[in-house]
Amino acid sequence: MLPSSPYLWQRGLVAYCAGEHSIAAKQFAFDRSVNGGDGEEALWECASLAKLNRPTSELLDSLPPNGLSSNDPRAVIRDSVKLYYDFLSSPPNTSPAALVEKLLTASNISTDGDKARFYSDLYVGLFYESLCPSPTLASSYLSQALNTAYGKSSNDFMVSTADNMNRKKQ
């Protein structure tokens, strides 16, 4: 059954946080049918599918080709999509830490500053929750995201999402 609207990305986030990964994956895929250039939708769809233990080929198919989300104007989102893609397409013994460090270094030099740092830590937390499961690392990065000035002061729905995800880890 398809979700009721392809514009309800918040529904997908709530489903993901509630452990309803199949519903979340369907919602994000439906959202992307009308907004294929949104890298965040791709990240959440990929994470939802990973939680459903889908094969790597299906996870890669949920991301833009070659991990290049050229239509998303946000550098930190494009870099996060590339992190997920590079991890999934890497040889099995590739260290995820090196890929993560590349993203975090890029977010530190971003012109979006603290907001970019929040989002990079959020998506590294999601990475360690779904693609490369490590509850400790996931919680650590989610906590770092929430401890940024942006995480402490913004009314962004994604701050609430990070907080919800982190509470489930503790």
N, C-alpha and C positions, 0 to 999 in steps of 0.2 A: 504494500500500500504506500503510495506517495504522500509525502507531507502536503498540507493544505496550500502552502504558498512557497514559491522559491525565494521569498524575501524575508524569511524568518530565521536568520542566522543565530539569533539569540536562543531560539528553540533548540537548535543543534547544540549550542554550548550547554544549555541546561540538561539536555539528554546525555551529553558526554559526561558531565559532572555527576549525574545520577546513575551512571553505569549502564545506560541504555545506548550502547555503542552502535548497534544496528540502526536504531532510529536516527542517531546523530549522523552516521555515515550517509544515510539516505537524504537527510535534510541538507547536508553540505553539498552532496552531489547535485541535488535539485537546485540549490542556490547557484551553483557554478554553471548550471545550464543557461542561466540568464546573465551571469556575471563571471565569465570564465577567466577574466584577468585578475581576479582577486586572489592574491597569494595566501591570505589568511584562511580562506575557505578551503584551499588545497591542503594546508597544514593540518587543519582540523579533520578533514576527511581522511587524510593519510593516518593520523593518529587514531581515529575511530576504527579504521580497518585493521590497524596493527593490534588494537585491543581485542579484535575479533580473530586474531591469529591468521589473518589472510596471508597468502604467499607474497613474497617480495615483489614478484612481477605485478601483482594487483596494486601493491602499495606504490610502486613506481608509476603505474598508470594513473594514479590519483593525483600525481604531481605534473606540472608543466613539462613538456619535452626538454630533456637535458637539464632539468631543474631551473630553467630560465623563465622567470615570471616577469617578462619584460613590460607587461601592461600595468603592473602594480607600481604606483608612484613612490612607494615607501621603500627606501634602501634596506632597512632592517628586515622587512618582510621578504624582500627578494633574497637577501643573504640567508635568512632562515630557511626558505624553500630550497636554496642551494645546499645548505647543510643536510637537510633530510635526504635530498636526492643523492648527494655525494656519499652519504653513509650507506644508503640502500644499494647503490651501484658499486661500492668499493669491494675489494677482495675481503673475504671473511675475517682476516686477522687485522684489519685496519683499526687503529685506535680511534674510538669516537672522541677522545679528549682532544686530539689534534684538530679535528674538524670543528669542535665546539670552540676551541681557542681562536680559530680563524674568524668565526662569527663574532665572538666577544671583542676581539681586537677591532673589527670593522665597526661595531656599534660604538666603541669608545671614540672614534674619530668622526662619527656622523655629525651632521649639522643639526640633527634633532636632539642631541644631547641626552638629557635625563629620560625623556620619553622613549628614545631609541634604546637606552639601557634597560628600561623597564621591559620593553617588548622583547629584546634579545634574551634577557633572563627568563621571561615567561616562556618563550618558545624553546629554550634549552631545557627548562623544567618539563615542558610537555614532551620533548624529545626523550628525556630520561624516564619519563613515566610510561611512554608508549613504545617507542622504537628500540630503545636500548635500556630496558627496564632496570632501574636502580632507584628505589623509593627514597633512599637517603640523598642522592644527588638531585632527584626531582624536587624534594622538599627544600634543599639548600638553595637551588636556583629560584624557586618560587618565593622563598623568603627574601632573597636578595631583590627580586623584582618589587615585592611589596615594601621593602625598606628604602627604595629610591624616593626622592622627593615627589616624583610623579605618582608613584604607588601610594604615597601617604596623603596626597592632596587632591587627586583627580577623582571625578565622578564617573570616569570611563567604565563601561560595563565590563571591560576586560580586567580591571582591577578587582572587581567583585568575583569574576571567574577565577582569577589567580588565587584569591583568598579562599574561595570554596575548595579549589583543588588542594591547596596546601593544608587546610583543616582536615581533609580526609587522610592526608599523609601522616599527621601527627597523632 
